[in-house]
């Protein structure tokens, strides 16, 4: 590898990058590579190939039903993000939740859908597209798994937390329930469902870098226009 073959990179920088890449690859071979290391390997390899560019972003939304995830995801879609929505794919494959298939089968039927969405997410990132995943991501483990999926495809995960009071969410859900038979994003829930689900939801902690959504899509879009969002 020479400076000439790396475009604008000079010999000193190329040497540093190649040394760091050797260290990371050794860690990978010895199974001691941290999660972030996989992403770094891709970024260094891209830089050495002369095409560093910014990594495509994958927006992961963390919030309960009625928190505004789809509204935000669609706003991002209007700016060029590709939107992936597991609920819409569930509706397409299986129909109405609680009518066309029993409520108790939701998780079993959702598993292959999420697997396919993850594969599509990686394909889009590898092609250089920014993506938003219109899904709730309720636990740290789930968020960490999807962040790893993003980084393995060379993307940069951005977590957005949507905290909304129960009363506001329940008011939205009551209105949304009226469209549950025709709208894939309007799965019918009772207030008891919402309260039960809130007990299972684990908000992002300080150890998970994230943006706190204030209910205004334009504020998130402004952060992206300025560059990398702050956490």
Protein Blocks (a to p, Z undefined) as FASTA:
>chain_A
ZZklnojacfklmmmmmmmmmmmmmmmmnopacfklmmmmmmmmmmmnopnopcdddddd
dddehilmmmmmmmmmmnopacddfklmmmmmnopehklpcfklmmmmmmmmmmmmmmmm
mmmmmnopacddddfklafklmmmmmmmmmmnopacddddddddfklmmmmmmmmmmmmm
mmmklcccdfklmmmmmmmpccddfklgcdddehiaklmmmmmmnopcdZZ
